[in-house]
Amino acid sequence: MECVRCKRTFLKEDRIISISGSIMGDEHTDTFLLCPVCQVYTIGSCWDNFTGGDETVSSRGPFEKAQGDYRVELIKKCERPWDKKCRCEAHPEYFNDTLD
């Protein structure tokens, strides 16, 4: 994946945090990547379709650092951000109350 602003290819260490949630039976995972060159976030989104469709991966952004930092801090409130069934305070807020 690459930065949506400067097109630099992300390295493993550019990955900041991920969060997963179950929406209408599908697993949705967002991964936050911070570009060290232009200091903006790119969000890599993966939809794993459990109804027989293909998995899709896309990227969104750029998100200014302050906006991305806010979302990262929200995700950090969860002890299990990888758990798509988690219903801590952070998960519903992050996914706008759209979780199964």
VENKASUL-V773471 format. One record per backbone hydrogen bond with DSSP energy under -1.0 kcal/mol. CO is the residue of the C=O (numbers start at 0). NH is the residue of the N-H. E is the energy in kcal/mol with one decimal. If there is no record, write none. Layout:
co:nh:e
CO:NH:E
CO:NH:E
This chain:
co:nh:e
0:9:-2.6
2:6:-1.4
7:2:-2.7
10:13:-1.9
11:14:-1.4
13:33:-2.1
16:31:-3.2
18:29:-2.5
20:27:-3.2
21:99:-2.8
22:25:-2.1
25:22:-2.9
26:47:-3.1
27:20:-2.3
28:45:-2.7
29:18:-2.1
30:43:-2.7
31:15:-3.3
32:41:-2.5
34:38:-1.6
39:34:-2.5
40:62:-2.2
41:32:-2.5
42:59:-2.2
43:30:-2.6
44:57:-2.6
45:28:-2.5
46:55:-2.2
47:26:-2.0
55:46:-2.8
57:44:-3.2
59:42:-2.5
62:40:-2.9
63:67:-2.5
64:68:-3.2
65:69:-1.8
66:70:-1.6
67:71:-2.6
68:72:-2.5
69:73:-1.8
70:74:-2.3
71:75:-2.2
73:76:-1.2
74:77:-2.0
79:82:-2.1
80:19:-2.9
82:85:-1.8
83:21:-1.4
87:91:-1.0
88:92:-1.1
89:93:-3.0
90:94:-2.5
91:96:-3.1
92:95:-1.3
94:97:-1.2
